Amino acid sequence: MIIVYGADWCEDTRRALRHLRRLGVPHRYHNVDEDLDALARATALNGGVRRTPTIDLGLGGEPLVEPGNDAITGALVEIEMLTHGDAAERLGVQNVGDLERLGRTVGGLTLLAAGNAAPRVLRWPVRLLGLGGLLTGVSGWCPAYQASGVSSLDGPGDRPGEATRVTWLSARPDDPEAAEPRSDSVAGNGAAS
């Protein structure tokens, strides 16, 4: 079982937990601010230094300390919990970031309501547009993004405080192994949390 030692206030911890959920990987989370045993274990894994998140893969190897999403995915592939294809498929299920999902949902509901007040000739087009926005917001998947091969995940539309990209949309690699390192990163992985 993968164990994540982190803190609720830590942006890197929240990002890592969300990435593990998107990958569908079973894991257990221990908040080091509330569990002194977890704090002691995490500190021991880091050579006496408190750093969050610390991810123990449970194989007696080196823990992942403040890893980026690519490092987490790579480690899971290395220990054969996932294949590159599995990771790409699971990450492809959602291609709309959380903030954008909220906007699409609210906008879709607004357009559905506005469809009732629209002139008769515009009622159904407005309602259909609203339904499309609502469905893509609730599901987190946009067929236009899928067809274009782009995603708003990890950008400003996906938890702006935790964004790793400054651009809204980026190419979504079909194979995580082929993904190139991002040069436009705004959140480094080396700072202690």
C-alpha positions as CSV (number, residue, x, y, z in Angstrom):
1,M,0.0,0.0,0.0
2,I,1.3,3.4,-0.9
3,I,1.4,5.8,2.0
4,V,1.4,9.6,1.5
5,Y,2.7,11.6,4.4
6,G,1.6,15.2,4.0
7,A,-0.3,18.2,5.4
8,D,-3.7,19.5,4.4
9,W,-2.3,23.0,3.9
10,C,0.4,21.9,1.6
11,E,-0.3,22.5,-2.1
12,D,2.1,19.8,-3.2
13,T,0.4,17.3,-1.0
14,R,-3.0,18.2,-2.4
15,R,-1.7,18.0,-6.0
16,A,0.0,14.6,-5.3
17,L,-3.2,13.1,-3.7
18,R,-5.3,14.4,-6.6
19,H,-2.9,12.8,-9.1
20,L,-3.0,9.5,-7.3
21,R,-6.8,9.6,-7.4
22,R,-6.8,10.4,-11.1
23,L,-4.6,7.5,-11.7
24,G,-6.9,5.3,-9.6
25,V,-4.0,4.1,-7.4
26,P,-4.9,2.8,-3.9
27,H,-3.2,4.8,-1.3
28,R,-3.4,5.9,2.3
29,Y,-3.0,9.5,3.5
30,H,-1.5,10.5,6.9
31,N,-1.7,14.1,7.9
32,V,1.6,14.8,9.8
33,D,0.0,17.7,11.6
34,E,-2.5,15.5,13.3
35,D,-0.7,12.2,13.6
36,L,2.6,12.3,15.6
37,D,3.5,8.7,14.5
38,A,3.1,9.7,10.9
39,L,5.3,12.7,11.5
40,A,7.9,10.6,13.1
41,R,7.8,8.1,10.2
42,A,7.9,10.8,7.5
43,T,10.8,12.5,9.3
44,A,12.7,9.2,9.5
45,L,12.2,8.6,5.8
46,N,13.7,12.1,5.1
47,G,16.8,11.8,7.2
48,G,15.4,13.8,10.1
49,V,13.9,16.6,8.0
50,R,10.2,17.4,7.7
51,R,9.2,17.6,4.0
52,T,5.7,17.2,2.5
53,P,4.6,15.2,0.7
54,T,6.7,12.2,1.3
55,I,5.4,9.1,-0.5
56,D,6.4,5.7,0.7
57,L,5.9,3.2,-2.1
58,G,6.1,0.3,0.4
59,L,8.9,-1.6,-1.2
60,G,11.7,-0.7,1.1
61,G,13.2,1.7,-1.6
62,E,13.7,5.4,-1.5
63,P,10.6,7.4,-0.8
64,L,9.4,10.1,-3.2
65,V,10.0,13.5,-1.6
66,E,8.0,16.4,-2.9
67,P,7.6,14.7,-6.3
68,G,6.0,16.2,-9.3
69,N,3.2,14.4,-11.1
70,D,5.6,12.9,-13.7
71,A,7.8,11.6,-11.0
72,I,4.9,9.9,-9.3
73,T,3.7,8.3,-12.5
74,G,7.2,7.2,-13.4
75,A,7.7,5.6,-10.0
76,L,4.4,3.7,-10.3
77,V,5.4,2.4,-13.7
78,E,8.8,1.4,-12.3
79,I,7.3,-0.7,-9.5
80,E,4.8,-2.1,-12.1
81,M,1.6,-0.8,-10.4
82,L,0.8,0.8,-13.8
83,T,2.0,0.6,-17.4
84,H,2.6,3.7,-19.4
85,G,-0.6,2.8,-21.4
86,D,-2.6,2.5,-18.2
87,A,-1.4,5.9,-16.9
88,A,-2.2,7.6,-20.3
89,E,-5.6,6.0,-20.4
90,R,-6.5,6.9,-16.8
91,L,-5.3,10.5,-17.1
92,G,-7.2,10.8,-20.4
93,V,-10.5,10.3,-18.6
94,Q,-10.4,13.8,-17.3
95,N,-9.0,16.7,-19.5
96,V,-10.7,19.7,-17.9
97,G,-9.2,21.3,-14.8
98,D,-11.1,21.9,-11.6
99,L,-11.6,25.6,-11.8
100,E,-12.7,25.3,-15.4
101,R,-15.1,22.5,-14.5
102,L,-16.7,24.8,-12.0
103,G,-17.1,27.6,-14.6
104,R,-18.5,25.2,-17.1
105,T,-21.0,23.8,-14.6
106,V,-22.2,27.3,-13.5
107,G,-22.3,28.5,-17.1
108,G,-24.2,25.5,-18.3
109,L,-26.8,25.9,-15.6
110,T,-27.1,29.6,-16.4
111,L,-27.6,28.9,-20.1
112,L,-30.2,26.2,-19.3
113,A,-32.2,28.7,-17.2
114,A,-31.7,31.4,-19.9
115,G,-33.0,29.1,-22.5
116,N,-36.5,29.4,-21.0
117,A,-36.4,33.2,-21.3
118,A,-34.8,33.3,-24.8
119,P,-36.9,34.0,-27.9
120,R,-38.6,30.9,-29.2
121,V,-36.2,30.4,-32.1
122,L,-33.2,30.4,-29.7
123,R,-34.6,28.3,-26.8
124,W,-33.3,24.9,-27.9
125,P,-29.9,26.1,-29.2
126,V,-29.3,27.9,-25.9
127,R,-30.5,24.9,-23.9
128,L,-28.3,22.6,-25.8
129,L,-25.3,24.8,-25.4
130,G,-26.0,24.9,-21.6
131,L,-26.4,21.2,-21.5
132,G,-23.0,20.7,-23.2
133,G,-21.3,23.0,-20.7
134,L,-23.0,21.4,-17.8
135,L,-22.1,17.8,-18.9
136,T,-18.4,18.7,-19.6
137,G,-18.2,20.5,-16.2
138,V,-19.7,17.7,-14.2
139,S,-17.8,14.9,-16.0
140,G,-14.5,16.8,-16.3
141,W,-14.1,15.5,-19.9
142,C,-14.5,17.7,-23.0
143,P,-14.8,15.9,-26.4
144,A,-13.3,19.0,-28.2
145,Y,-10.2,18.9,-26.0
146,Q,-10.0,15.1,-26.6
147,A,-10.2,15.6,-30.4
148,S,-7.6,18.4,-30.2
149,G,-5.3,16.4,-27.9
150,V,-5.1,19.1,-25.3
151,S,-5.9,19.4,-21.6
152,S,-6.3,22.1,-19.0
153,L,-5.1,19.8,-16.2
154,D,-2.0,21.1,-14.3
155,G,-2.6,24.6,-15.7
156,P,-4.3,27.7,-14.3
157,G,-7.7,26.0,-14.8
158,D,-6.7,23.2,-12.4
159,R,-6.3,24.7,-8.9
160,P,-4.5,27.9,-9.7
161,G,-2.4,27.9,-6.5
162,E,-1.0,24.5,-7.5
163,A,-0.6,25.0,-11.2
164,T,2.6,23.7,-12.8
165,R,2.0,25.5,-16.1
166,V,1.3,29.1,-16.8
167,T,-0.6,28.3,-20.0
168,W,-4.3,27.3,-19.9
169,L,-4.1,24.5,-22.4
170,S,-1.2,22.2,-23.3
171,A,-0.7,19.2,-25.5
172,R,-1.8,16.0,-23.7
173,P,0.8,13.3,-24.4
174,D,-0.7,10.0,-25.3
175,D,2.4,8.3,-23.8
176,P,3.7,9.7,-20.5
177,E,7.1,8.3,-21.4
178,A,7.2,10.6,-24.4
179,A,6.4,13.7,-22.4
180,E,9.1,16.2,-22.4
181,P,10.1,18.1,-19.3
182,R,8.2,21.4,-19.0
183,S,10.3,24.5,-19.2
184,D,7.5,26.8,-18.2
185,S,7.1,25.4,-14.7
186,V,6.0,27.9,-12.0
187,A,6.0,25.6,-9.1
188,G,9.3,23.9,-8.5
189,N,9.7,20.6,-6.8
190,G,12.7,21.4,-4.7
191,A,11.3,23.9,-2.2
192,A,10.4,22.5,1.2
193,S,6.8,22.7,2.2
